[in-house]
Amino acid sequence: MSRSPELSRHPQPIDLDAPLHRKAGPTAHALRPVERASEALTPQACPAPCYLTNNEAAAFLRLSPRTLEKQRVIGGGPRFRKFGRRVMYALTDLEAWAGERSFETTFDPEYLDRHPGAQHDEQ
């Protein structure tokens, strides 16, 4: 009779925060760290069109997922795609949207055009 190899009595611990074990849905807290979104979602890591979920896109932009949801309804947010019921954001669209919002100063004419509340009344 052959002996089976002895199995370790202490298996490696399970990381319940790993994406494999994380529950889907709006259970993640806004202030909870995300799975190294800045490292994992670089353009070099996504050779072809790389699509992110709402939560991943929010983590990439450091926004609340709810902010992106509101911007999809109201407008003004990054371009998104619908695959059935799933909403996805292309990484290139997120980078382009963020790039459109870069300004030198608050007195930049482009900034004043986009933010009419920033203009001061000259009396």
Buried (B, 14 or more C-beta within 10 A) or exposed (E): EEEEEEEEEEEEEEEEEEEEEEEEEEEBEEEEEBEEBEEBBEEEEBEEEBBBBBBBBBBBBEBBBEEBBEBBEEEEBBEBEEEEEEBBBBBEBBBEBEEEEEEEEEEBEEBBEEEEEEEEEEE
